[in-house]
Every structure is written in C-alpha cells, then in structure tokens.
Amino acid sequence: MSKHTWFKEFSIPTYEQWREAAEKSLKGASFDAKLLTHSYEGIVRQPIYRHEDVKTLPHLEALPGEAPFHRGNQQPGEQKEHKWHVCQEINATNAKTFNQAAVDDLGRGQTMLPLMVDQATLAGLDPDEAMPDTIGHNGVSVFCREDVEQAFQGVKLADIPLYVNTGALGLPILSLILAHVEATGQQASELRGCIGQDPVAVLLTEGKLPCSLQTAYNAMASATKWAVEHAPALQTIMVQANPYQDGGGNAVIELAFSLATGIEYLQAMLERGLSIEEVTPRMQFSYSIGSDVFMEIAKLRAGRMLWSNIVAAYGGSKEAQKMTIHARTSAWTKTIYDPYVNMLRSTTEAFSAVIGGADSLHISAFDEAIRPANEFSRRIARNTQIILQEEAHLGKVIDPAGGSWYVEWLTDALAKKAWELFQQVEAQGGMLSALEAGFPQGLVAQIADQKAASIDTRKKLLVGTNMYANTAEQPLQAESLSNIHEERAAEVRSHRMKQNATHLSVALDELAKNTDELVACAVKAVLHGATVGDIAKAMRREDSGETIIQPLRIHRASERFEALRMQADDFLKTTGKRPPVFLATMGPVAKHKARADFVSEFFAVGGFEVARQQAFSTPEEAIEAAVASGAKITVICSDDASYPQQVPPLAQAIKQRVPQMTVLLAGLPDGEQLAVYKAAGVDDCIHMRSNCYEMLRELQERIGVSS
C-alpha cells in the first residue's frame, strides 16, 4: 500500500508544540485542572492520544478472534454478520402472562429468551412456604414442570437460545426445564444459551445462601458435566458482575471481582473432576453498562483480555480462553423523575455494550425504576437494539473501536488496574475469603460514597434529577404487580394432591443420596411431580455449614434527590403548593439574571418553587415583598459589587420582621465580607460549589417539609 503525505505545506506538530498552543488557549488556567479527566477508577485520561501512547502494548497487533480476544471472539469472515442476541427481560409474575409477552416479543425482533424467575423460586421455596412478598417478586413464579410448560408454550427451544439465572441452587430450575424438554419430545442436545448458576451473586445481594456452598458447587459440577455430554452448546455457569455496579462500584471493581469469582468457580469445578476445556466454554459473564461510554467499551475489552490470560495460565486452549459476555444497561443510572431521559441513557449504554463486543444485550425499559415494563416500554427498548443493528449497521462490523489510540490505551490502563485488584483478592485466599472479610464490600462502599459526593455537589450530573429538573412534570403512575401468594399457594397444594407420594419419595431419596448423577435424578423426580421446593430440600438433606457475609447496598444514583422531590410532592398534596422560596432580585436585570436562573434551578431539584418577581430598586421594597410572600426562605440575588450596600440592611430587616426566615445569598463572597453579611443575618450562601443535596435536605427539615 502506498503512503501519501497530505498537506505537505504544513509541518507535523510535536506533542510539545500542541501542548504549548493548548496552554496558551487556556489563558493562564491550569492545563491539568482543565484538560485532564479523573475517573472513579483512578485512571487519569489525557485530552489527546498518540501512537506513542500505545506502540509498546503487546496485544495491539492481535486481530479480532485472536488471543487475547480484547477485539472479540469472532474472526473476520467467520460469519456474515456480527449480531449480538437481543435479550430483553420480560416482567411477569405468572407463566401465562410471561408466555403471552414472550411469544409476542419473539415475533418482533427478540432473538434470545430470558426467563427471570421470582425471589421465592431462586431460594428453592414453593409458594406455600415462601414469604408472600417474594412470590412474583422480580420474576415469574415457577414451582413445577407445568409452569415451565406454560411459560414456553409455542416456543421451540431448539430455535431460540435461553437466558436463565438459576441462582445459588441451580438444579431445581434446570431440572424443571429439562423435564419440560423431555416431556414435550424436544431434544436437550439442541438447547443453547445459558441456564446458569451463580451463588456468589446471591451472596452479594442477599448476604447468605439457601444451601451450603459445597452443595451449590456439587450441583454446578453436575449440571456442567451433564451439559458436556448432552447439551454441548448450553452454558451452566454464570458470573454476574452487575451487583457491583448496582452497589455504586466502578469498572475496576467489576472486572477484578468477576474474574476472581470466575477463578473460584473454575477451581471448584476442577476439584470435582472437570477439565478446563469443559468448564470455561460453559461460563458466561454478565456486566452492567454505565454512562461513561469509553470506560464501558474498555471494560468489556479488558475483561476478555484478562480472562484469556488467566485461562491460558491454566493451560486452556484458545477456544477455552474466549469469554462470553451478556450485558445489560445499568439499573444504577436510571431515574424516577423525567423518566423518558432513561431512553437516552440506555441508548448510549447499549452503544458501549455493542462497541465493546457484548454477545447478548438487555436494554432497560425507560420505566424500569418505577414499575414493571409494559408493552410500550418493552417495544421501545427492543427497537433500540434493532435500530443499532439494522439502521446504524453496528451488527455488520467487528470491533469498530479497535486501533483507536484512546480506546487501546484505556483498555490497557483499565486491565492493569483490574489485575492489581484481582491479585489482592487472590492474596487474601480467593473471592470467598475476601467476601467473608468484607474486602469487596468495603471497596464498593468507598466508591459509592465518592459518587454520592459528586452527585450531591452536582459535579456528576443526573439530567432531570440533580440538574434541569422539571417540577411541572406529571410523574408516571407507579404500578405494582398483583399479590398472587394465595392463588399460587393453593395451586401448590392442589399439585401435591396429584403427586404419587411413593414414586416421588423414592426419586427424591435417590437425588439426596446420589452425588454423580444429580441432573438425571432431579429430572426423574420432576417427572414424578417434584416441585422446586422438593428438589431444594433433597439437595439440602445432607447440608452442613452456612456462608453469611455483609451484602452490598443495592441502590440507584438518583435515590437521595428523588427522596427530596417526593417529600416536596407530598407537601404539595397536603398544602396545595410547593415549598416556596422568595427570590429578592436587586437592581438591573444584567446584575442578577445569571444568579437568579441558577438559584431557581438549584431549588427546583428539591421540588421547591421559587417566586420570581420584578427586580427591586431598594432594600425596602424587597423587604416588604419578602414578608408578604409568606415564604420561609429568602434568597438575595444581585452582583458582588452591589452586595455591600444591599445585603446588610436587607438581611437585618428581614430577620427583624420574620425571625424564623432563612436568609440566603446567591454567590460566595470572600471570608471577610461574608462575615459581615452573616453578622447582619445571612444564614448561608448558594454557589457552584454548594452541596446541593445537603443544603436542600436541611432547608426542607427547617421549614417542615420533612422530619
């Protein structure tokens, strides 16, 4: 290929020349402060990247489909297109409703079917044994083969890959699905996707397991051995990093701890007689994708690269080194207020997942944080994926970010950070030991606190929540799924009446005593009428030992500001008005408009209503208007030059007339001048560096909006 020199009349500037020009344009401001970007991962990003930044990276010459697979698992030309699976979650409490939505969605572009089962099923409890609020919570209530048959009615499982999280126990849900396959004459060998077990994810969110870890690992090994022999395209082990992001963690944490969990599972399977060639192809990693576009792209690329290196160190083949990734747009970034903005958030997050090389993807419905997704919100989310595939043509390219100096540098930097943390976990004895010591939980909490501080001070923006709030919006109507506890409990009792107690007892005894053929024994028991609870009890019959840890605090980024808005909304319902703030704008518009706009927006995120009147010419006019307004908060607003003449008499008079009035000043005067204003009656100042959340929370308490 010939090389061309374009624009010969211009010399190629050096980095030093570019930096000199950049510093001149900053007019004295600090280059580092203005142009360097600090991330929660501890990575400092430069404003420009060059070939010199990446030329020594050992993986740079690798093509897609080549180790260490940071550029993806698929080689160019291996397939006509590089499409990921559209794997949209379906919110339903019962199998019939799930089936109706699933059949509809599969006919409208969905290519992978996720069956999300409820909290009771994941815990191995039948509806008549579980707490009522766990039945239908976050998934479909499933306790017997007939439920699975109803859920998959009209769905040929050979044609559609599955995505099923089977929790810590694994075997109860897997055996129901396999019994359905056998009873309906389908072939288990044609099953694809992931019916995966992940006890560590349960520990992270619940703090304990429904069985011992040894029992969970025995079931995982049995399922994996079964898949090797009977369903070679089916994955049985799931490694979910989602709880770390949902708890406020960063990309380094997600990578390091998911890799450490992968090693934990791999070791447990090797100890139970499986080979690395049998185990790693049956593992699937799941990551939440946040709002930092390039960091999230780098995260998936770095994850594949690190996992490839780990498996290679174990002696695994190139095929065994490939990491399968399921991605879902972040739950942590989604908001209750201004929920349609969530569509935009999910689109950028989905873009990162696709460019990063996810194999399957769920895009959050825009109302996910408010209510179960309906047909409309599911359709919008699903069509977002299809637009990315068919209109943006992202399904026709492999690793479009590959070769970007920035992306390659960031992939390497993130991988190094994650590897350092991974080594710390291994030095503590592995993932389980680290969890018992509280090490991962402490790191997640630390990063979550950093993020919360940035959100509180509005250094990190949440559009429509801590910035640009619309107090006039009509909130979406929250809906809760119907309570189905009594109905489902009655169905369990009816089901038990039909069981052949003798045959079932023999099958369950065989399951409890057999350690080699757990899957076959469990399927046999289900075909004799065993329920999820029956299988779980048989698994736990010889159980000993309990694993208890401190769980992560799962939350969303916007929750604290949303609590302020909700309290203000309740105040509106009770009093007929929002918490009022009187804005005393002084002098010509040019002197106060910028600050007045800032103050109005500042209070809006807490649900306050700022009363803006025509500007006042004298302090006396402003005093009378402030007293007459009935507000308990007054903000004085003008420019710094006018404040020495305006603020002292205005603040002093307001405090004399209304002693309980909170008087605030827009802006941040120097220390000496501020002391004068405070002596006159100013309580505090509102400015760009204010802790917006703390100030609004205290003001709500002070005026009786919240207790």
RASULJO-V849144 format. One record per residue. PSI is psi in whole degrees, 0 to 359 (NA if undefined). OMEGA is omega as a letter, one per 20 degrees, with the letter a starting at -180 (none if undefined). NEAR is the number of other C-alpha atoms within 12 Angstrom. Layout:
psi=PSI omega=OMEGA near=NEAR
psi=PSI omega=OMEGA near=NEAR
This chain:
psi=129 omega=a near=3
psi=149 omega=r near=4
psi=135 omega=a near=5
psi=145 omega=r near=7
psi=109 omega=a near=10
psi=151 omega=r near=9
psi=57 omega=a near=8
psi=337 omega=a near=8
psi=348 omega=r near=7
psi=134 omega=r near=8
psi=150 omega=r near=10
psi=118 omega=a near=13
psi=150 omega=r near=11
psi=167 omega=r near=12
psi=321 omega=a near=17
psi=320 omega=r near=12
psi=319 omega=r near=13
psi=317 omega=a near=17
psi=321 omega=r near=20
psi=317 omega=r near=16
psi=322 omega=r near=16
psi=318 omega=a near=21
psi=325 omega=r near=19
psi=320 omega=a near=14
psi=338 omega=r near=15
psi=348 omega=r near=16
psi=50 omega=r near=12
psi=344 omega=r near=14
psi=154 omega=a near=13
psi=129 omega=r near=15
psi=312 omega=a near=20
psi=317 omega=a near=18
psi=326 omega=a near=16
psi=326 omega=a near=18
psi=348 omega=r near=19
psi=142 omega=a near=16
psi=119 omega=r near=19
psi=133 omega=a near=18
psi=165 omega=r near=24
psi=347 omega=r near=31
psi=356 omega=a near=36
psi=17 omega=r near=21
psi=129 omega=r near=24
psi=120 omega=a near=21
psi=136 omega=a near=27
psi=161 omega=r near=23
psi=346 omega=a near=20
psi=144 omega=r near=22
psi=147 omega=a near=21
psi=172 omega=r near=19
psi=328 omega=r near=18
psi=335 omega=a near=15
psi=341 omega=a near=23
psi=356 omega=a near=23
psi=338 omega=a near=18
psi=1 omega=a near=14
psi=127 omega=a near=21
psi=336 omega=a near=15
psi=1 omega=a near=29
psi=329 omega=a near=28
psi=353 omega=a near=20
psi=139 omega=r near=22
psi=163 omega=r near=22
psi=139 omega=a near=33
psi=1 omega=r near=30
psi=147 omega=r near=25
psi=141 omega=j near=35
psi=21 omega=r near=36
psi=19 omega=r near=40
psi=338 omega=r near=49
psi=9 omega=r near=45
psi=165 omega=a near=43
psi=343 omega=a near=37
psi=131 omega=r near=30
psi=149 omega=r near=21
psi=133 omega=r near=19
psi=353 omega=a near=13
psi=323 omega=r near=12
psi=158 omega=a near=15
psi=321 omega=a near=13
psi=163 omega=r near=19
psi=69 omega=a near=31
psi=136 omega=r near=30
psi=163 omega=r near=41
psi=131 omega=r near=39
psi=109 omega=a near=43
psi=71 omega=a near=42
psi=125 omega=r near=43
psi=148 omega=a near=45
psi=120 omega=r near=46
psi=116 omega=r near=38
psi=152 omega=r near=37
psi=334 omega=a near=38
psi=161 omega=a near=40
psi=324 omega=a near=34
psi=313 omega=r near=24
psi=319 omega=r near=26
psi=313 omega=a near=37
psi=317 omega=a near=29
psi=316 omega=r near=23
psi=320 omega=a near=35
psi=312 omega=a near=38
psi=319 omega=r near=27
psi=313 omega=a near=22
psi=323 omega=r near=31
psi=335 omega=r near=34
psi=359 omega=a near=18
psi=29 omega=r near=22
psi=349 omega=r near=29
psi=137 omega=a near=35
psi=358 omega=r near=35
psi=141 omega=a near=40
psi=111 omega=r near=43
psi=128 omega=r near=42
psi=105 omega=r near=43
psi=113 omega=a near=38
psi=160 omega=a near=43
psi=174 omega=a near=40
psi=322 omega=a near=34
psi=315 omega=a near=40
psi=317 omega=r near=48
psi=328 omega=r near=47
psi=357 omega=a near=43
psi=31 omega=a near=42
psi=135 omega=r near=36
psi=158 omega=a near=40
psi=333 omega=r near=41
psi=357 omega=r near=31
psi=341 omega=a near=27
psi=162 omega=r near=29
psi=139 omega=a near=23
psi=322 omega=a near=24
psi=358 omega=r near=24
psi=349 omega=a near=32
psi=117 omega=a near=38
psi=9 omega=a near=40
psi=118 omega=r near=32
psi=23 omega=r near=29
psi=185 omega=a near=34
psi=136 omega=r near=40
psi=117 omega=a near=52
psi=123 omega=r near=49
psi=347 omega=a near=51
psi=171 omega=a near=45
psi=324 omega=a near=39
psi=328 omega=r near=32
psi=316 omega=r near=36
psi=320 omega=r near=39
psi=320 omega=r near=30
psi=318 omega=a near=28
psi=323 omega=a near=39
psi=15 omega=a near=35
psi=128 omega=r near=24
psi=3 omega=a near=22
psi=118 omega=r near=31
psi=111 omega=a near=26
psi=342 omega=r near=35
psi=338 omega=a near=24
psi=346 omega=a near=18
psi=120 omega=r near=29
psi=149 omega=a near=30
psi=154 omega=r near=41
psi=105 omega=a near=44
psi=120 omega=r near=39
psi=116 omega=a near=45
psi=11 omega=r near=47
psi=212 omega=a near=45
psi=327 omega=a near=47
psi=319 omega=r near=51
psi=299 omega=a near=49
psi=318 omega=a near=57
psi=313 omega=a near=55
psi=317 omega=r near=52
psi=316 omega=a near=57
psi=326 omega=r near=44
psi=316 omega=a near=45
psi=317 omega=a near=43
psi=324 omega=r near=41
psi=322 omega=r near=36
psi=317 omega=r near=33
psi=314 omega=a near=31
psi=317 omega=a near=24
psi=334 omega=a near=22
psi=7 omega=r near=23
psi=16 omega=r near=15
psi=170 omega=a near=20
psi=122 omega=r near=21
psi=331 omega=a near=29
psi=343 omega=a near=22
psi=359 omega=r near=24
psi=138 omega=r near=33
psi=171 omega=r near=32
psi=215 omega=a near=41
psi=121 omega=r near=44
psi=85 omega=a near=44
psi=145 omega=a near=45
psi=139 omega=a near=43
psi=80 omega=a near=44
psi=328 omega=a near=44
psi=322 omega=r near=48
psi=323 omega=r near=41
psi=317 omega=r near=37
psi=316 omega=a near=36
psi=322 omega=a near=43
psi=328 omega=a near=32
psi=334 omega=a near=25
psi=352 omega=r near=25
psi=168 omega=a near=27
psi=155 omega=r near=33
psi=1 omega=r near=36
psi=174 omega=r near=36
psi=158 omega=r near=27
psi=326 omega=r near=33
psi=318 omega=r near=29
psi=318 omega=r near=35
psi=316 omega=a near=44
psi=325 omega=r near=37
psi=318 omega=r near=38
psi=320 omega=r near=51
psi=317 omega=r near=46
psi=318 omega=r near=42
psi=317 omega=r near=39
psi=320 omega=a near=49
psi=317 omega=r near=49
psi=318 omega=r near=35
psi=316 omega=a near=35
psi=320 omega=r near=36
psi=319 omega=a near=27
psi=324 omega=a near=17
psi=336 omega=a near=22
psi=73 omega=a near=27
psi=340 omega=a near=25
psi=4 omega=a near=26
psi=132 omega=r near=41
psi=145 omega=a near=43
psi=357 omega=a near=50
psi=128 omega=a near=53
psi=136 omega=r near=47
psi=103 omega=a near=49
psi=116 omega=r near=42
psi=355 omega=a near=46
psi=319 omega=a near=41
psi=332 omega=a near=42
psi=317 omega=r near=46
psi=321 omega=r near=46
psi=340 omega=r near=37
psi=359 omega=r near=37
psi=12 omega=a near=43
psi=182 omega=a near=42
psi=180 omega=a near=44
psi=325 omega=r near=51
psi=314 omega=r near=44
psi=313 omega=a near=46
psi=314 omega=a near=48
psi=309 omega=a near=50
psi=314 omega=a near=42
psi=330 omega=r near=48
psi=321 omega=r near=49
psi=319 omega=r near=46
psi=323 omega=r near=42
psi=319 omega=r near=42
psi=318 omega=r near=46
psi=320 omega=r near=35
psi=313 omega=r near=32
psi=318 omega=a near=42
psi=314 omega=r near=39
psi=317 omega=a near=24
psi=323 omega=a near=30
psi=321 omega=r near=33
psi=321 omega=r near=24
psi=338 omega=a near=17
psi=20 omega=r near=26
psi=1 omega=r near=20
psi=157 omega=r near=27
psi=163 omega=a near=26
psi=328 omega=r near=35
psi=337 omega=r near=28
psi=331 omega=a near=34
psi=302 omega=a near=45
psi=327 omega=r near=43
psi=346 omega=a near=37
psi=21 omega=r near=45
psi=141 omega=r near=46
psi=131 omega=r near=42
psi=141 omega=a near=47
psi=130 omega=a near=45
psi=141 omega=r near=50
psi=144 omega=a near=47
psi=118 omega=a near=52
psi=197 omega=a near=44
psi=347 omega=r near=33
psi=95 omega=a near=30
psi=305 omega=a near=28
psi=328 omega=r near=35
psi=321 omega=a near=43
psi=323 omega=r near=42
psi=312 omega=a near=46
psi=327 omega=a near=46
psi=312 omega=a near=51
psi=322 omega=r near=51
psi=316 omega=a near=50
psi=323 omega=r near=44
psi=314 omega=r near=53
psi=320 omega=a near=44
psi=314 omega=a near=44
psi=318 omega=a near=41
psi=321 omega=r near=46
psi=315 omega=r near=38
psi=320 omega=r near=28
psi=311 omega=a near=32
psi=324 omega=r near=34
psi=321 omega=r near=23
psi=333 omega=r near=16
psi=356 omega=a near=22
psi=13 omega=a near=17
psi=149 omega=r near=24
psi=172 omega=r near=24
psi=319 omega=a near=27
psi=321 omega=r near=27
psi=340 omega=a near=32
psi=349 omega=a near=37
psi=136 omega=r near=40
psi=126 omega=r near=46
psi=130 omega=a near=43
psi=125 omega=r near=46
psi=134 omega=a near=44
psi=149 omega=r near=46
psi=141 omega=r near=45
psi=149 omega=a near=48
psi=136 omega=r near=46
psi=333 omega=a near=40
psi=330 omega=a near=39
psi=352 omega=a near=42
psi=147 omega=a near=40
psi=156 omega=r near=42
psi=317 omega=r near=39
psi=148 omega=a near=42
psi=53 omega=a near=34
psi=338 omega=a near=36
psi=340 omega=r near=29
psi=335 omega=r near=26
psi=332 omega=r near=38
psi=319 omega=a near=32
psi=318 omega=r near=26
psi=312 omega=a near=35
psi=327 omega=a near=43
psi=315 omega=r near=36
psi=323 omega=r near=31
psi=318 omega=r near=42
psi=321 omega=r near=49
psi=315 omega=r near=41
psi=317 omega=a near=40
psi=317 omega=a near=47
psi=313 omega=r near=51
psi=327 omega=r near=43
psi=346 omega=r near=47
psi=31 omega=r near=47
psi=144 omega=r near=49
psi=333 omega=r near=39
psi=158 omega=a near=41
psi=135 omega=r near=49
psi=130 omega=r near=45
psi=128 omega=a near=50
psi=138 omega=r near=52
psi=144 omega=a near=42
psi=337 omega=a near=39
psi=18 omega=a near=35
psi=322 omega=a near=37
psi=351 omega=a near=33
psi=319 omega=a near=30
psi=167 omega=r near=26
psi=138 omega=a near=30
psi=139 omega=r near=33
psi=184 omega=a near=28
psi=322 omega=a near=27
psi=309 omega=a near=16
psi=327 omega=r near=29
psi=319 omega=a near=36
psi=317 omega=r near=32
psi=316 omega=a near=29
psi=315 omega=a near=43
psi=317 omega=a near=40
psi=335 omega=r near=31
psi=317 omega=r near=36
psi=316 omega=a near=44
psi=324 omega=r near=33
psi=317 omega=r near=21
psi=325 omega=r near=30
psi=310 omega=a near=27
psi=329 omega=a near=19
psi=321 omega=r near=13
psi=348 omega=r near=16
psi=29 omega=r near=21
psi=344 omega=r near=29
psi=0 omega=a near=30
psi=3 omega=a near=22
psi=152 omega=r near=30
psi=127 omega=r near=35
psi=63 omega=r near=37
psi=340 omega=r near=26
psi=350 omega=a near=31
psi=136 omega=a near=30
psi=344 omega=r near=28
psi=124 omega=a near=24
psi=321 omega=r near=26
psi=309 omega=a near=27
psi=318 omega=r near=40
psi=319 omega=r near=41
psi=315 omega=a near=39
psi=322 omega=r near=40
psi=314 omega=a near=42
psi=316 omega=a near=37
psi=318 omega=r near=30
psi=319 omega=r near=41
psi=318 omega=r near=41
psi=316 omega=r near=28
psi=315 omega=a near=30
psi=322 omega=a near=35
psi=321 omega=r near=31
psi=315 omega=r near=22
psi=321 omega=r near=31
psi=318 omega=r near=36
psi=326 omega=r near=23
psi=320 omega=r near=22
psi=314 omega=a near=33
psi=325 omega=r near=25
psi=337 omega=r near=16
psi=3 omega=r near=20
psi=10 omega=r near=20
psi=178 omega=a near=31
psi=317 omega=a near=38
psi=316 omega=r near=34
psi=320 omega=r near=23
psi=319 omega=r near=30
psi=318 omega=r near=35
psi=330 omega=r near=26
psi=350 omega=r near=21
psi=15 omega=a near=24
psi=307 omega=r near=31
psi=320 omega=a near=44
psi=320 omega=a near=35
psi=319 omega=r near=24
psi=318 omega=r near=32
psi=315 omega=r near=38
psi=322 omega=r near=28
psi=313 omega=r near=24
psi=322 omega=r near=29
psi=321 omega=r near=31
psi=320 omega=r near=21
psi=316 omega=r near=24
psi=319 omega=r near=31
psi=319 omega=r near=34
psi=320 omega=r near=26
psi=323 omega=r near=25
psi=318 omega=a near=33
psi=321 omega=a near=36
psi=1 omega=r near=27
psi=25 omega=r near=30
psi=326 omega=r near=22
psi=121 omega=a near=25
psi=140 omega=r near=25
psi=99 omega=a near=37
psi=129 omega=a near=30
psi=355 omega=a near=32
psi=293 omega=r near=43
psi=5 omega=r near=42
psi=144 omega=r near=33
psi=45 omega=a near=27
psi=146 omega=r near=31
psi=96 omega=a near=27
psi=348 omega=r near=34
psi=358 omega=a near=20
psi=151 omega=r near=19
psi=110 omega=a near=14
psi=149 omega=r near=22
psi=144 omega=a near=20
psi=118 omega=r near=15
psi=139 omega=r near=18
psi=140 omega=r near=15
psi=147 omega=r near=21
psi=147 omega=a near=25
psi=150 omega=r near=20
psi=116 omega=a near=21
psi=14 omega=a near=27
psi=308 omega=a near=28
psi=317 omega=a near=20
psi=314 omega=a near=20
psi=323 omega=r near=34
psi=320 omega=r near=27
psi=323 omega=r near=17
psi=324 omega=r near=24
psi=313 omega=a near=33
psi=319 omega=r near=20
psi=320 omega=r near=15
psi=318 omega=a near=25
psi=330 omega=r near=23
psi=334 omega=a near=13
psi=351 omega=a near=16
psi=146 omega=r near=22
psi=100 omega=a near=18
psi=321 omega=a near=19
psi=308 omega=r near=15
psi=320 omega=a near=19
psi=317 omega=a near=28
psi=317 omega=r near=24
psi=316 omega=a near=21
psi=320 omega=a near=30
psi=324 omega=r near=37
psi=319 omega=r near=28
psi=319 omega=r near=26
psi=316 omega=a near=37
psi=329 omega=a near=30
psi=341 omega=a near=20
psi=126 omega=r near=22
psi=349 omega=a near=28
psi=327 omega=a near=23
psi=51 omega=a near=24
psi=318 omega=a near=40
psi=311 omega=a near=42
psi=319 omega=r near=32
psi=320 omega=a near=39
psi=319 omega=r near=49
psi=318 omega=r near=39
psi=317 omega=r near=33
psi=319 omega=r near=41
psi=319 omega=r near=44
psi=340 omega=r near=31
psi=6 omega=r near=32
psi=6 omega=a near=38
psi=145 omega=r near=44
psi=174 omega=r near=47
psi=314 omega=r near=47
psi=321 omega=r near=37
psi=313 omega=a near=41
psi=315 omega=a near=46
psi=318 omega=r near=43
psi=319 omega=r near=30
psi=321 omega=r near=36
psi=323 omega=a near=40
psi=1 omega=a near=33
psi=322 omega=r near=20
psi=21 omega=a near=19
psi=146 omega=r near=22
psi=144 omega=r near=15
psi=148 omega=a near=16
psi=137 omega=r near=19
psi=119 omega=r near=30
psi=130 omega=r near=26
psi=172 omega=r near=27
psi=118 omega=a near=24
psi=163 omega=r near=30
psi=153 omega=r near=34
psi=100 omega=a near=26
psi=128 omega=a near=25
psi=174 omega=r near=28
psi=156 omega=a near=33
psi=327 omega=a near=41
psi=0 omega=a near=39
psi=321 omega=a near=28
psi=317 omega=r near=28
psi=325 omega=r near=41
psi=325 omega=r near=37
psi=322 omega=r near=28
psi=315 omega=a near=39
psi=319 omega=a near=42
psi=321 omega=r near=29
psi=321 omega=r near=28
psi=323 omega=r near=36
psi=320 omega=r near=32
psi=322 omega=r near=21
psi=319 omega=r near=26
psi=317 omega=r near=21
psi=325 omega=a near=14
psi=319 omega=a near=13
psi=345 omega=a near=14
psi=3 omega=r near=12
psi=159 omega=r near=23
psi=160 omega=r near=31
psi=118 omega=a near=43
psi=147 omega=r near=36
psi=129 omega=r near=40
psi=129 omega=a near=40
psi=111 omega=a near=43
psi=88 omega=r near=47
psi=129 omega=a near=45
psi=134 omega=r near=39
psi=192 omega=a near=27
psi=156 omega=a near=18
psi=320 omega=a near=20
psi=334 omega=a near=16
psi=337 omega=a near=23
psi=348 omega=a near=32
psi=313 omega=a near=25
psi=315 omega=a near=20
psi=325 omega=r near=31
psi=318 omega=r near=36
psi=318 omega=r near=25
psi=316 omega=a near=27
psi=316 omega=a near=42
psi=316 omega=a near=35
psi=322 omega=r near=31
psi=313 omega=a near=40
psi=333 omega=a near=46
psi=326 omega=a near=37
psi=346 omega=r near=46
psi=8 omega=r near=49
psi=12 omega=r near=44
psi=160 omega=r near=41
psi=119 omega=a near=33
psi=121 omega=r near=34
psi=109 omega=r near=32
psi=120 omega=r near=28
psi=179 omega=r near=21
psi=143 omega=a near=20
psi=149 omega=a near=27
psi=143 omega=a near=28
psi=330 omega=a near=20
psi=155 omega=r near=21
psi=325 omega=a near=31
psi=317 omega=r near=22
psi=317 omega=a near=24
psi=322 omega=a near=34
psi=311 omega=a near=37
psi=318 omega=a near=21
psi=321 omega=r near=27
psi=316 omega=a near=38
psi=318 omega=a near=31
psi=338 omega=a near=17
psi=333 omega=a near=25
psi=359 omega=r near=22
psi=154 omega=r near=29
psi=1 omega=r near=35
psi=129 omega=r near=41
psi=134 omega=r near=49
psi=122 omega=r near=46
psi=131 omega=a near=47
psi=115 omega=r near=47
psi=204 omega=r near=38
psi=165 omega=a near=28
psi=323 omega=a near=24
psi=330 omega=a near=17
psi=342 omega=a near=22
psi=319 omega=a near=32
psi=328 omega=r near=24
psi=332 omega=a near=21
psi=317 omega=a near=33
psi=309 omega=a near=45
psi=309 omega=a near=28
psi=325 omega=a near=27
psi=310 omega=a near=42
psi=318 omega=a near=42
psi=317 omega=a near=27
psi=320 omega=r near=26
psi=317 omega=a near=40
psi=326 omega=r near=29
psi=319 omega=a near=18
psi=319 omega=a near=21
psi=86 omega=a near=25
psi=328 omega=a near=18
psi=359 omega=r near=19
psi=135 omega=r near=32
psi=120 omega=a near=37
psi=122 omega=a near=42
psi=156 omega=a near=36
psi=130 omega=r near=43
psi=120 omega=a near=42
psi=176 omega=a near=30
psi=91 omega=r near=26
psi=166 omega=r near=26
psi=168 omega=a near=14
psi=316 omega=a near=11
psi=315 omega=a near=12
psi=323 omega=r near=21
psi=322 omega=r near=26
psi=322 omega=r near=20
psi=315 omega=a near=22
psi=319 omega=r near=33
psi=325 omega=r near=26
psi=331 omega=r near=19
psi=346 omega=r near=27
psi=357 omega=r near=33
psi=130 omega=a near=37
psi=325 omega=a near=31
psi=174 omega=r near=31
psi=150 omega=r near=32
psi=125 omega=a near=34
psi=179 omega=a near=28
psi=332 omega=a near=19
psi=8 omega=r near=20
psi=147 omega=r near=26
psi=95 omega=a near=26
psi=313 omega=a near=38
psi=310 omega=a near=37
psi=320 omega=a near=23
psi=315 omega=a near=28
psi=323 omega=r near=39
psi=315 omega=r near=31
psi=321 omega=r near=21
psi=320 omega=r near=33
psi=317 omega=r near=33
psi=319 omega=a near=20
psi=324 omega=a near=18
psi=7 omega=r near=25
psi=18 omega=r near=19
psi=324 omega=r near=32
psi=161 omega=a near=22
psi=NA omega=none near=13
